[in-house]
């Protein structure tokens, strides 16, 4: 069985849980507590030298970096697909995913926020303002892209979840945690609500994980 080393509230862990669920794959959930610094332990860094989550283990294969793992899942388990059929459509979905995964999430992740707090002395209000700045910048663009797609269904692309939804939903969860006003983004909210009706997304939610208590 696949082994998933992850943290319940980690956005990259969240997106990987969604992808695994959409693919219908069983996995062993192995909690790595970021609060207890378990990701920096000798044992974990022997598995993942970056000391980041998630890490997916498949037999002798150790996979790191959620974008690479999700692409690996798509290649290894192509059904149901997380990418559409045509090269142009696949590029569009990948671009929507990258808008979140490359432009929003990295500058709002835990180690950046810890640097703001512990090294630069930022309080919670300043940290929340930092996060809101970059989430809003990305969401403004993403909202415009969704609004411009007249052929789109309930999801980011088409009528079923794709890689773009896998990335977006955890970022919406993060936006709520940092008290970002989502009212200006009705299309993003609509996608989040459509995904939230699916058990694959419900089971992947941070609050549903065994280490969330």
C-alpha positions, -999 to +999 in steps of 0.1 A: +000+000+000+011+036-007+024+054+024+016+091+027+037+111+052+018+143+057+004+170+080-033+176+082-032+213+077-004+214+051-018+227+018+004+206-003-005+175+018-042+184+014-039+186-024-022+152-025-049+136-004-075+150-028-056+136-058-052+101-042-089+101-034-099+111-069-078+083-083-095+059-059-062+048-043-059+035-008-030+047+013-016+045+048-018+079+065+014+087+084+011+119+104+042+142+105+036+169+131+050+202+120+042+217+154+064+191+171+091+196+145+089+159+134+096+170+098+131+180+109+139+147+127+169+127+115+145+098+106+122+119+084+151+139+068+166+105+058+134+100+039+130+135+026+162+156+029+142+189+025+123+181+056+090+190+039+056+173+036+042+154+018+063+124+010+047+094-008+063+060-006+055+033-031+076+002-023+112+013-029+102+045-045+102+077-024+084+106-040+086+142-029+072+176-040+034+175-045+034+187-081+058+159-091+038+133-071+005+144-087+020+142-122+033+107-113-001+097-101-016+109-134+010+089-154+008+058-132-029+057-127-044+076-157-080+067-149-099+088-139-078+116-155-070+148-137-060+164-170-082+169-201-075+153-234-061+180-257-027+196-252-042+231-252-067+221-225-041+203-205-019+235-206-048+256-193-055+233-164-018+231-155-016+269-157-045+273-132-028+248-109+005+266-112-011+299-104-018+285-070+011+261-066+038+284-078+026+320-072+004+318-041+013+289-019+051+290-017+052+325-002+025+317+023+038+284+035+048+276+071+085+282+069+080+316+053+055+326+080+078+314+107+105+336+093+082+365+093+072+358+130+105+347+145+131+366+125+113+398+114+091+400+145+058+403+127+026+398+148-004+378+137-021+409+121+010+415+099+013+378+090-024+377+080-020+409+059+010+393+042-009+362+033-040+381+022-019+403-001-006+373-021-038+353-019-058+382-032-033+389-060-036+353-072-073+349-067-081+381-087-063+366-117-078+331-111-113+346-108-109+364-141-098+333-158-127+313-145-152+340-155-138+342-190-143+305-196-178+303-211-176+265-215-167+258-179-190+237-157-191+237-119-154+231-117-123+249-127-124+232-161-153+213-176-178+192-156-155+171-134-126+178-111-092+183-126-057+191-113-068+227-111-094+219-085-069+198-066-048+229-061-075+254-056-095+239-028-067+237-003-058+273-011-094+284-004-091+266+030-059+285+037-076+318+026-103+312+052-077+304+079-060+337+072-093+356+072-093+366+035-126+380+023-138+356-004-168+377-014-151+392-045-145+357-059-179+342-066-165+318-093-138+305-069-164+301-042-187+282-066-159+258-075-151+252-038-187+245-031-190+220-060-159+202-048-172+203-012-202+182-022-179+153-033-168+127-008-133+126-024-128+162-013-146+158+021-124+129+031-093+149+022-102+180+043-079+190+071-106+186+098-113+150+087-077+138+093-067+117+123-041+142+135-065+172+133-076+168+169 
